[in-house]
Amino acid sequence: MIEYEFWNLALPRTQSRHAVCRLLTDAAEYHGWELERLRKDSDGKRTVRLRRKIIRMRSTL
């Protein structure tokens, strides 16, 4: 069974589309996050949910 950890972000409408794209690209490229959901509300606020796999080490004894 795959386990994930989640990171929820609320980005204000004052942040440009380019800045949000750069933030999400950096999170994916350098920290292993992947986009699960992106929602833009009617007031312009973006709600983002990122996820990444939790890798558990098993004992070999």
N, CA, C and O atoms as CSV, one atom per row, in Angstrom:
chain,resi,resn,atom,element,x,y,z
A,1,MET,N,N,0.834,-1.180,0.000
A,1,MET,CA,C,0.000,0.000,0.000
A,1,MET,C,C,0.879,1.244,0.000
A,1,MET,O,O,1.807,1.354,0.801
A,2,ILE,N,N,0.593,2.157,-0.875
A,2,ILE,CA,C,1.366,3.387,-0.981
A,2,ILE,C,C,0.792,4.415,-0.011
A,2,ILE,O,O,-0.418,4.630,0.046
A,3,GLU,N,N,1.685,5.042,0.749
A,3,GLU,CA,C,1.277,6.100,1.665
A,3,GLU,C,C,1.805,7.426,1.138
A,3,GLU,O,O,2.897,7.491,0.574
A,4,TYR,N,N,1.018,8.482,1.327
A,4,TYR,CA,C,1.396,9.810,0.878
A,4,TYR,C,C,1.368,10.786,2.040
A,4,TYR,O,O,0.623,10.606,3.003
A,5,GLU,N,N,2.190,11.824,1.938
A,5,GLU,CA,C,2.046,12.969,2.815
A,5,GLU,C,C,1.542,14.119,1.955
A,5,GLU,O,O,1.825,14.170,0.758
A,6,PHE,N,N,0.804,15.032,2.551
A,6,PHE,CA,C,0.156,16.095,1.806
A,6,PHE,C,C,0.605,17.458,2.298
A,6,PHE,O,O,0.963,17.626,3.464
A,7,TRP,N,N,0.581,18.428,1.396
A,7,TRP,CA,C,0.919,19.808,1.709
A,7,TRP,C,C,-0.153,20.676,1.074
A,7,TRP,O,O,-0.265,20.743,-0.150
A,8,ASN,N,N,-0.942,21.341,1.912
A,8,ASN,CA,C,-2.013,22.208,1.440
A,8,ASN,C,C,-1.538,23.656,1.459
A,8,ASN,O,O,-0.992,24.130,2.455
A,9,LEU,N,N,-1.749,24.343,0.355
A,9,LEU,CA,C,-1.343,25.738,0.224
A,9,LEU,C,C,-2.548,26.581,-0.160
A,9,LEU,O,O,-3.403,26.150,-0.933
A,10,ALA,N,N,-2.604,27.777,0.385
A,10,ALA,CA,C,-3.600,28.761,-0.031
A,10,ALA,C,C,-2.818,29.964,-0.541
A,10,ALA,O,O,-2.156,30.660,0.228
A,11,LEU,N,N,-2.902,30.200,-1.845
A,11,LEU,CA,C,-2.130,31.273,-2.471
A,11,LEU,C,C,-3.046,32.449,-2.761
A,11,LEU,O,O,-4.122,32.264,-3.330
A,12,PRO,N,N,-2.642,33.653,-2.382
A,12,PRO,CA,C,-3.503,34.822,-2.596
A,12,PRO,C,C,-3.611,35.186,-4.071
A,12,PRO,O,O,-2.772,34.794,-4.882
A,13,ARG,N,N,-4.634,35.926,-4.402
A,13,ARG,CA,C,-4.855,36.306,-5.790
A,13,ARG,C,C,-3.832,37.311,-6.283
A,13,ARG,O,O,-3.729,37.546,-7.488
A,14,THR,N,N,-3.070,37.911,-5.372
A,14,THR,CA,C,-2.063,38.892,-5.774
A,14,THR,C,C,-0.821,38.241,-6.373
A,14,THR,O,O,-0.037,38.914,-7.043
A,15,GLN,N,N,-0.631,36.946,-6.145
A,15,GLN,CA,C,0.506,36.249,-6.746
A,15,GLN,C,C,0.221,35.983,-8.212
A,15,GLN,O,O,-0.865,35.536,-8.582
A,16,SER,N,N,1.216,36.265,-9.037
A,16,SER,CA,C,1.025,36.080,-10.476
A,16,SER,C,C,0.997,34.598,-10.833
A,16,SER,O,O,1.441,33.740,-10.071
A,17,ARG,N,N,0.466,34.336,-12.005
A,17,ARG,CA,C,0.409,32.962,-12.502
A,17,ARG,C,C,1.818,32.395,-12.668
A,17,ARG,O,O,2.061,31.223,-12.383
A,18,HIS,N,N,2.736,33.229,-13.128
A,18,HIS,CA,C,4.124,32.809,-13.310
A,18,HIS,C,C,4.769,32.441,-11.968
A,18,HIS,O,O,5.492,31.448,-11.887
A,19,ALA,N,N,4.517,33.226,-10.921
A,19,ALA,CA,C,5.088,32.948,-9.603
A,19,ALA,C,C,4.553,31.632,-9.033
A,19,ALA,O,O,5.304,30.862,-8.435
A,20,VAL,N,N,3.270,31.380,-9.219
A,20,VAL,CA,C,2.669,30.125,-8.740
A,20,VAL,C,C,3.247,28.938,-9.509
A,20,VAL,O,O,3.556,27.902,-8.921
A,21,CYS,N,N,3.390,29.091,-10.807
A,21,CYS,CA,C,3.962,28.026,-11.638
A,21,CYS,C,C,5.395,27.729,-11.203
A,21,CYS,O,O,5.784,26.565,-11.108
A,22,ARG,N,N,6.174,28.765,-10.939
A,22,ARG,CA,C,7.569,28.578,-10.500
A,22,ARG,C,C,7.622,27.869,-9.145
A,22,ARG,O,O,8.453,26.982,-8.946
A,23,LEU,N,N,6.744,28.251,-8.210
A,23,LEU,CA,C,6.690,27.629,-6.887
A,23,LEU,C,C,6.380,26.144,-7.001
A,23,LEU,O,O,7.035,25.321,-6.362
A,24,LEU,N,N,5.387,25.798,-7.810
A,24,LEU,CA,C,4.991,24.402,-7.973
A,24,LEU,C,C,6.055,23.598,-8.704
A,24,LEU,O,O,6.281,22.432,-8.381
A,25,THR,N,N,6.709,24.206,-9.682
A,25,THR,CA,C,7.780,23.527,-10.415
A,25,THR,C,C,8.958,23.231,-9.494
A,25,THR,O,O,9.513,22.133,-9.528
A,26,ASP,N,N,9.339,24.202,-8.673
A,26,ASP,CA,C,10.444,23.990,-7.729
A,26,ASP,C,C,10.110,22.918,-6.706
A,26,ASP,O,O,10.961,22.093,-6.374
A,27,ALA,N,N,8.879,22.920,-6.203
A,27,ALA,CA,C,8.468,21.906,-5.223
A,27,ALA,C,C,8.526,20.511,-5.837
A,27,ALA,O,O,8.906,19.550,-5.168
A,28,ALA,N,N,8.152,20.402,-7.096
A,28,ALA,CA,C,8.175,19.100,-7.769
A,28,ALA,C,C,9.597,18.667,-8.093
A,28,ALA,O,O,9.977,17.521,-7.854
A,29,GLU,N,N,10.372,19.585,-8.633
A,29,GLU,CA,C,11.705,19.232,-9.123
A,29,GLU,C,C,12.695,18.954,-7.996
A,29,GLU,O,O,13.475,18.005,-8.080
A,30,TYR,N,N,12.674,19.761,-6.956
A,30,TYR,CA,C,13.688,19.652,-5.917
A,30,TYR,C,C,13.244,18.902,-4.670
A,30,TYR,O,O,14.088,18.429,-3.908
A,31,HIS,N,N,11.944,18.782,-4.444
A,31,HIS,CA,C,11.465,18.173,-3.203
A,31,HIS,C,C,10.557,16.966,-3.405
A,31,HIS,O,O,10.105,16.372,-2.427
A,32,GLY,N,N,10.282,16.592,-4.647
A,32,GLY,CA,C,9.522,15.374,-4.921
A,32,GLY,C,C,8.016,15.490,-4.786
A,32,GLY,O,O,7.336,14.465,-4.742
A,33,TRP,N,N,7.467,16.696,-4.717
A,33,TRP,CA,C,6.026,16.862,-4.605
A,33,TRP,C,C,5.385,16.747,-5.983
A,33,TRP,O,O,5.995,17.098,-6.993
A,34,GLU,N,N,4.155,16.254,-6.015
A,34,GLU,CA,C,3.387,16.230,-7.256
A,34,GLU,C,C,2.035,16.869,-6.994
A,34,GLU,O,O,1.502,16.790,-5.887
A,35,LEU,N,N,1.491,17.494,-8.008
A,35,LEU,CA,C,0.222,18.200,-7.892
A,35,LEU,C,C,-0.922,17.201,-7.830
A,35,LEU,O,O,-1.078,16.362,-8.717
A,36,GLU,N,N,-1.717,17.300,-6.774
A,36,GLU,CA,C,-2.905,16.463,-6.687
A,36,GLU,C,C,-4.145,17.262,-7.093
A,36,GLU,O,O,-5.007,16.761,-7.815
A,37,ARG,N,N,-4.224,18.494,-6.627
A,37,ARG,CA,C,-5.414,19.296,-6.921
A,37,ARG,C,C,-5.040,20.777,-6.935
A,37,ARG,O,O,-4.260,21.234,-6.100
A,38,LEU,N,N,-5.595,21.515,-7.878
A,38,LEU,CA,C,-5.459,22.959,-7.931
A,38,LEU,C,C,-6.837,23.528,-8.198
A,38,LEU,O,O,-7.493,23.173,-9.177
A,39,ARG,N,N,-7.271,24.421,-7.310
A,39,ARG,CA,C,-8.597,25.006,-7.461
A,39,ARG,C,C,-8.485,26.520,-7.391
A,39,ARG,O,O,-7.821,27.057,-6.504
A,40,LYS,N,N,-9.117,27.193,-8.302
A,40,LYS,CA,C,-9.145,28.646,-8.280
A,40,LYS,C,C,-10.551,29.088,-7.927
A,40,LYS,O,O,-11.502,28.802,-8.654
A,41,ASP,N,N,-10.680,29.790,-6.806
A,41,ASP,CA,C,-11.992,30.234,-6.344
A,41,ASP,C,C,-12.482,31.429,-7.154
A,41,ASP,O,O,-11.727,32.023,-7.923
A,42,SER,N,N,-13.740,31.771,-6.974
A,42,SER,CA,C,-14.328,32.888,-7.716
A,42,SER,C,C,-13.708,34.226,-7.329
A,42,SER,O,O,-13.749,35.176,-8.111
A,43,ASP,N,N,-13.131,34.310,-6.122
A,43,ASP,CA,C,-12.475,35.554,-5.700
A,43,ASP,C,C,-11.012,35.620,-6.151
A,43,ASP,O,O,-10.330,36.607,-5.874
A,44,GLY,N,N,-10.523,34.590,-6.838
A,44,GLY,CA,C,-9.171,34.599,-7.380
A,44,GLY,C,C,-8.151,33.855,-6.549
A,44,GLY,O,O,-7.024,33.654,-7.003
A,45,LYS,N,N,-8.514,33.435,-5.333
A,45,LYS,CA,C,-7.584,32.697,-4.470
A,45,LYS,C,C,-7.386,31.292,-5.015
A,45,LYS,O,O,-8.340,30.646,-5.448
A,46,ARG,N,N,-6.132,30.817,-4.991
A,46,ARG,CA,C,-5.825,29.458,-5.454
A,46,ARG,C,C,-5.622,28.554,-4.250
A,46,ARG,O,O,-4.927,28.919,-3.301
A,47,THR,N,N,-6.221,27.392,-4.288
A,47,THR,CA,C,-6.025,26.372,-3.271
A,47,THR,C,C,-5.321,25.204,-3.941
A,47,THR,O,O,-5.818,24.641,-4.916
A,48,VAL,N,N,-4.152,24.845,-3.406
A,48,VAL,CA,C,-3.312,23.824,-4.020
A,48,VAL,C,C,-3.099,22.701,-3.020
A,48,VAL,O,O,-2.879,22.950,-1.834
A,49,ARG,N,N,-3.162,21.471,-3.496
A,49,ARG,CA,C,-2.845,20.313,-2.663
A,49,ARG,C,C,-1.777,19.498,-3.377
A,49,ARG,O,O,-1.986,19.006,-4.485
A,50,LEU,N,N,-0.623,19.365,-2.718
A,50,LEU,CA,C,0.493,18.589,-3.255
A,50,LEU,C,C,0.635,17.311,-2.448
A,50,LEU,O,O,0.230,17.252,-1.287
A,51,ARG,N,N,1.207,16.293,-3.063
A,51,ARG,CA,C,1.439,15.040,-2.351
A,51,ARG,C,C,2.794,14.466,-2.753
A,51,ARG,O,O,3.312,14.757,-3.831
A,52,ARG,N,N,3.356,13.650,-1.874
A,52,ARG,CA,C,4.549,12.881,-2.216
A,52,ARG,C,C,4.521,11.574,-1.438
A,52,ARG,O,O,3.942,11.478,-0.357
A,53,LYS,N,N,5.171,10.565,-2.028
A,53,LYS,CA,C,5.176,9.239,-1.429
A,53,LYS,C,C,6.026,9.221,-0.168
A,53,LYS,O,O,7.058,9.887,-0.079
A,54,ILE,N,N,5.568,8.443,0.802
A,54,ILE,CA,C,6.349,8.187,2.004
A,54,ILE,C,C,7.038,6.847,1.781
A,54,ILE,O,O,6.385,5.825,1.571
A,55,ILE,N,N,8.347,6.869,1.830
A,55,ILE,CA,C,9.125,5.630,1.618
A,55,ILE,C,C,9.588,5.139,2.984
A,55,ILE,O,O,10.330,5.830,3.684
A,56,ARG,N,N,9.154,3.965,3.349
A,56,ARG,CA,C,9.516,3.380,4.634
A,56,ARG,C,C,10.586,2.329,4.421
A,56,ARG,O,O,10.494,1.508,3.509
A,57,MET,N,N,11.587,2.361,5.258
A,57,MET,CA,C,12.663,1.369,5.186
A,57,MET,C,C,12.259,0.154,6.011
A,57,MET,O,O,11.746,0.282,7.122
A,58,ARG,N,N,12.497,-1.018,5.448
A,58,ARG,CA,C,12.212,-2.265,6.165
A,58,ARG,C,C,13.506,-2.867,6.669
A,58,ARG,O,O,14.547,-2.781,6.019
A,59,SER,N,N,13.424,-3.464,7.811
A,59,SER,CA,C,14.579,-4.134,8.384
A,59,SER,C,C,14.906,-5.392,7.573
A,59,SER,O,O,14.000,-6.116,7.159
A,60,THR,N,N,16.179,-5.650,7.350
A,60,THR,CA,C,16.578,-6.838,6.585
A,60,THR,C,C,17.007,-7.981,7.482
A,60,THR,O,O,17.538,-8.985,7.007
A,61,LEU,N,N,16.778,-7.833,8.770
A,61,LEU,CA,C,17.159,-8.906,9.706
A,61,LEU,C,C,16.180,-10.028,9.726
A,61,LEU,O,O,16.368,-10.997,10.462
